[in-house]
């Protein structure tokens, strides 16, 4: 079993930056693909960014390319999402997710076995 705890959300103005962190515990963190999904009110959950277990594959939604960066620190069992130039449309609950299979599609929610509780990000205009 893997436990995921997100932190770093908050209320910011458009153009600001935030860094989300997701601390994992329970199993070998370095074996897992990790992702950040987000869900805005009335919309489906979407993958914002994902990173394979090796770091060799990444995925970014078109809407965040060039602004968001996903990274991992295996020594700290933590995955990060650096979000720059935030826009009001980035407002959502952001969820951390972990996939124990090594070669699943990174952007598919069904690939992920463990989920955090989510952290709210609100961007005002």
N, C-alpha and C positions, 0 to 999 in steps of 0.2 A: 504494500500500500504506500502511496505517495501523498503527502500533504503539501498543498501549495497555498502560500499566503502572500497576497499582493499588498503593495504600499505605494505611496507617492502621488495618488490622485489629489484633485483639488479644483478650486475655481481660479481661473486665470483669464486675462484679457487676450483678445486675438493678437497674434504675433509673438506671444510669450512661449517659453519652453517649459517642459516638465519631464522628469525621468521617473518612470515606473520601475519598481523592482518586484520580483517574485522569488521568495525564498522557498526552497524545496527541502523536504526531509523524508526519510523513510527508506529510500532505495538508492541505487547508484545513479546519481544525477547525470553523470556524463554519458550514460547509455540512452538517454531519452532525447527525442526531438522535442523542442519547446516552441510555443507559439503564444502570441497575444491576439485574442479575439475581442471584438467590441460589438455592443448592441445598443443602438439608439432607440428611444421610445417609438413604438409602432413599426420598427424595422427588424429584419432578420439579423441574426448574429452573423458577422462576417470576420474573416481572418484579416487582421491588419498587417501582421508580420509573423514569420516563422523561421526557425533555424534548425537544421538537422543536428543529429547527435554529434557528428564530426565537425560541424561548422562548414562543411563543404557545399551545402545547399541552403539557399535562402529564398524566401518568398516575401514580397511586399505587394499589398493592394495598390492599384494604380493611383488611388486617391492619396496615398501617403508616400509614394516614391519620391526620394530627394529630401524628404522632411523627417521621416522616422528612421531610426536605426535600432535593430535588435542585436543584442550581444549576450554572451554568457560568460560567467566566471565559475568554472567547475570546482575550483578550490573553495569557493564560498557557497556552492550549491545555489547559485542565484542567476536568474536571467533578467535582463534589463530591456526597457524600451525607452530610448531617448526620443522625445517628440519636440521638434522645433517648428517655428512658424505656425503655431496652432491656429486653427480656424474654427468658427462656430460649428461647422458641420462635423468636427471631430468630437463633439460632445456625445458621450456615451458611457456606459459601464464597460470597463475593460477587464477582461478575464485572462488569466494565465492558464495554459493547458500543457499537459505532458503526454507524450506518445511513446510507449515502450517498444513499438516496432520500429525498425531502423529505416525502412524504405517506403513507408506509407506516403500518400499525397500530403504535402505539408499544409495546404490550404483547406483541407476538408475537415470539418468539425468531427465527423464520424471517425476520423483517424485517432482521435485523442481519448486517452483512457482516464485521465485525472484532470480535474478542474478546480480552480480557486473560487473564492466567494465573490470576487469582483471588487473593483475600486472605481468610484465615480470620477469622471473627468468632465468638467464643465468649462466651456470657452465662451466668454461673453464678447459681444461685438462692440 
